[in-house]
Amino acid sequence: MKNNIEEAISILKNFILAMNKWEGYCEPLTELIENGEDEEPLQNKMRSELNDIFNQYCTDKKENTVDRFH
């Protein structure tokens, strides 16, 4: 049980570090957008990097298929 908790903490720390790195990566790109650069390719770069992080550290959640109203 202790190893599972330690592993979860490690994964969370690595996720936070990756997100922090992503924010640093995006800051100059955001400044370029604010200064009139073409927004779409820069946003695509930022989104791609973010998707890589989420694909590595986050799990897919299955939608609840139970009808909650009946």
N, CA, C and O of each residue as an XYZ file, in Angstrom:
280
protein
N       0.826     -1.197      0.000
C       0.000      0.000      0.000
C       0.871      1.261      0.000
O       0.577      2.224     -0.707
N       1.938      1.246      0.794
C       2.818      2.398      0.882
C       3.483      2.679     -0.461
O       3.652      3.838     -0.839
N       3.864      1.619     -1.188
C       4.493      1.798     -2.498
C       3.518      2.446     -3.480
O       3.927      3.273     -4.295
N       2.233      2.082     -3.413
C       1.233      2.689     -4.292
C       1.096      4.181     -4.021
O       0.973      4.979     -4.950
N       1.118      4.547     -2.764
C       1.005      5.961     -2.391
C       2.244      6.712     -2.857
O       2.134      7.808     -3.406
N       3.411      6.140     -2.645
C       4.657      6.776     -3.081
C       4.687      6.931     -4.601
O       5.145      7.951     -5.116
N       4.201      5.921     -5.315
C       4.154      5.990     -6.770
C       3.183      7.076     -7.226
O       3.483      7.828     -8.154
N       2.030      7.161     -6.583
C       1.042      8.182     -6.931
C       1.602      9.580     -6.689
O       1.404     10.483     -7.502
N       2.294      9.755     -5.581
C       2.904     11.051     -5.266
C       3.956     11.399     -6.319
O       4.031     12.542     -6.769
N       4.749     10.438     -6.701
C       5.784     10.659     -7.710
C       5.171     11.053     -9.058
O       5.651     11.974     -9.719
N       4.119     10.357     -9.455
C       3.446     10.673    -10.717
C       2.854     12.079    -10.667
O       2.963     12.836    -11.632
N       2.234     12.424     -9.556
C       1.651     13.749     -9.404
C       2.727     14.832     -9.486
O       2.540     15.846    -10.158
N       3.848     14.617     -8.805
C       4.942     15.591     -8.853
C       5.466     15.752    -10.279
O       5.727     16.870    -10.724
N       5.619     14.645    -10.990
C       6.099     14.717    -12.365
C       5.095     15.419    -13.273
O       5.486     16.163    -14.172
N       3.808     15.187    -13.043
C       2.768     15.881    -13.798
C       2.855     17.385    -13.551
O       2.801     18.172    -14.495
N       2.988     17.780    -12.304
C       3.081     19.203    -11.963
C       4.312     19.826    -12.609
O       4.243     20.939    -13.130
N       5.440     19.115    -12.579
C       6.659     19.624    -13.218
C       6.478     19.759    -14.728
O       6.926     20.738    -15.324
N       5.831     18.791    -15.336
C       5.596     18.850    -16.785
C       4.668     20.017    -17.134
O       4.881     20.706    -18.131
N       3.650     20.234    -16.319
C       2.739     21.353    -16.565
C       3.457     22.688    -16.394
O       3.212     23.631    -17.147
N       4.335     22.764    -15.412
C       5.101     23.983    -15.200
C       6.017     24.253    -16.394
O       6.143     25.393    -16.842
N       6.644     23.212    -16.899
C       7.498     23.348    -18.076
C       6.665     23.792    -19.280
O       7.101     24.640    -20.059
N       5.470     23.223    -19.432
C       4.574     23.590    -20.528
C       4.192     25.063    -20.438
O       4.174     25.767    -21.448
N       3.889     25.527    -19.233
C       3.543     26.939    -19.060
C       4.694     27.841    -19.488
O       4.481     28.870    -20.128
N       5.912     27.450    -19.133
C       7.084     28.217    -19.550
C       7.272     28.183    -21.063
O       7.692     29.172    -21.664
N       6.963     27.048    -21.673
C       7.032     26.893    -23.121
C       6.006     27.794    -23.805
O       6.284     28.382    -24.850
N       4.827     27.897    -23.211
C       3.722     28.647    -23.824
C       3.832     30.151    -23.644
O       3.289     30.908    -24.449
N       4.513     30.591    -22.619
C       4.558     32.030    -22.344
C       5.072     32.844    -23.536
O       4.421     33.815    -23.922
N       6.216     32.487    -24.134
C       6.661     33.289    -25.282
C       5.739     33.135    -26.503
O       5.602     34.066    -27.297
N       5.115     31.971    -26.652
C       4.185     31.791    -27.761
C       2.955     32.677    -27.581
O       2.442     33.243    -28.546
N       2.491     32.790    -26.349
C       1.356     33.657    -26.050
C       1.715     35.111    -26.327
O       0.892     35.871    -26.837
N       2.938     35.496    -25.992
C       3.382     36.866    -26.274
C       3.409     37.122    -27.780
O       3.048     38.206    -28.237
N       3.842     36.115    -28.550
C       3.835     36.268    -30.006
C       2.417     36.492    -30.522
O       2.187     37.339    -31.385
N       1.468     35.724    -29.984
C       0.066     35.885    -30.388
C      -0.419     37.288    -30.037
O      -1.080     37.944    -30.840
N      -0.087     37.738    -28.836
C      -0.511     39.071    -28.402
C       0.110     40.165    -29.264
O      -0.446     41.258    -29.378
N       1.266     39.874    -29.875
C       1.938     40.855    -30.728
C       1.583     40.700    -32.200
O       2.236     41.285    -33.065
N       0.548     39.910    -32.486
C       0.019     39.861    -33.833
C       0.422     38.664    -34.675
O       0.035     38.588    -35.841
N       1.181     37.731    -34.132
C       1.535     36.526    -34.897
C       0.278     35.701    -35.161
O      -0.718     35.806    -34.445
N       0.348     34.891    -36.192
C      -0.779     34.016    -36.537
C      -1.070     33.084    -35.366
O      -0.207     32.322    -34.930
N      -2.276     33.156    -34.875
C      -2.678     32.468    -33.655
C      -2.777     30.951    -33.817
O      -2.335     30.207    -32.942
N      -3.344     30.495    -34.909
C      -3.676     29.078    -35.051
C      -2.473     28.134    -34.940
O      -2.535     27.177    -34.169
N      -1.378     28.368    -35.684
C      -0.265     27.422    -35.560
C       0.378     27.424    -34.170
O       0.845     26.390    -33.692
N       0.396     28.576    -33.540
C       0.977     28.650    -32.197
C       0.095     27.927    -31.183
O       0.591     27.220    -30.305
N      -1.214     28.111    -31.313
C      -2.123     27.397    -30.417
C      -2.047     25.895    -30.663
O      -2.142     25.104    -29.725
N      -1.878     25.505    -31.910
C      -1.742     24.081    -32.211
C      -0.498     23.493    -31.553
O      -0.534     22.366    -31.059
N       0.601     24.244    -31.542
C       1.828     23.784    -30.865
C       1.582     23.623    -29.367
O       1.963     22.617    -28.768
N       0.941     24.629    -28.774
C       0.672     24.574    -27.333
C      -0.249     23.400    -27.005
O      -0.017     22.674    -26.038
N      -1.283     23.219    -27.806
C      -2.245     22.135    -27.573
C      -1.571     20.774    -27.732
O      -1.835     19.854    -26.958
N      -0.712     20.647    -28.722
C      -0.017     19.385    -28.948
C       0.851     19.005    -27.748
O       0.846     17.858    -27.302
N       1.592     19.979    -27.239
C       2.424     19.732    -26.059
C       1.567     19.357    -24.854
O       1.918     18.458    -24.089
N       0.449     20.048    -24.690
C      -0.448     19.758    -23.574
C      -1.048     18.362    -23.710
O      -1.149     17.629    -22.726
N      -1.444     17.997    -24.921
C      -1.987     16.654    -25.146
C      -0.965     15.578    -24.808
O      -1.321     14.541    -24.249
N       0.297     15.810    -25.139
C       1.347     14.851    -24.792
C       1.430     14.643    -23.284
O       1.577     13.518    -22.807
N       1.334     15.734    -22.550
C       1.390     15.642    -21.076
C       0.185     14.863    -20.556
O       0.339     13.951    -19.744
N      -1.002     15.213    -21.018
C      -2.201     14.529    -20.539
C      -2.202     13.058    -20.940
O      -2.644     12.205    -20.171
N      -1.709     12.758    -22.138
C      -1.633     11.363    -22.557
C      -0.663     10.562    -21.694
O      -0.860      9.365    -21.483
N       0.368     11.210    -21.204
C       1.352     10.514    -20.383
C       0.891     10.342    -18.937
O       1.113      9.289    -18.339
N       0.253     11.365    -18.373
C      -0.019     11.363    -16.932
C      -1.476     11.157    -16.538
O      -1.751     10.849    -15.378
N      -2.404     11.316    -17.453
C      -3.817     11.251    -17.089
C      -4.479     10.051    -17.739
O      -4.062      9.592    -18.803
N      -5.503      9.556    -17.093
C      -6.231      8.415    -17.625
C      -7.521      8.891    -18.276
O      -8.061      9.941    -17.926
N      -8.002      8.109    -19.220
C      -9.294      8.389    -19.821
C     -10.375      8.019    -18.822
O     -10.272      7.012    -18.122
N     -11.394      8.828    -18.763
C     -12.532      8.516    -17.907
C     -13.671      8.077    -18.797
O     -14.034      8.764    -19.752
N     -14.223      6.939    -18.478
C     -15.365      6.458    -19.246
C     -16.610      7.171    -18.754
O     -16.799      7.376    -17.555
N     -17.449      7.541    -19.696
C     -18.694      8.212    -19.335
C     -19.611      7.222    -18.633
O     -19.634      6.033    -18.948
N     -20.354      7.736    -17.690
C     -21.329      6.936    -16.987
C     -22.494      6.673    -17.931
O     -23.185      7.607    -18.337
N     -22.714      5.428    -18.277
C     -23.757      5.105    -19.247
C     -25.095      4.825    -18.582
O     -26.082      4.554    -19.266
N     -25.138      4.886    -17.270
C     -26.388      4.647    -16.562
C     -27.287      5.856    -16.727
O     -26.845      6.990    -16.539
N     -28.534      5.627    -17.074
C     -29.496      6.702    -17.214
C     -29.874      7.184    -15.811
O     -30.539      6.468    -15.062
N     -29.453      8.383    -15.466
C     -29.673      8.900    -14.124
C     -31.101      9.373    -13.875
O     -31.492      9.604    -12.731
N     -31.872      9.514    -14.937
C     -33.210     10.082    -14.776
C     -34.294      9.014    -14.670
O     -35.454      9.353    -14.433
N     -33.957      7.744    -14.835
C     -34.979      6.687    -14.753
C     -34.615      5.671    -13.722
O     -35.355      4.710    -13.515
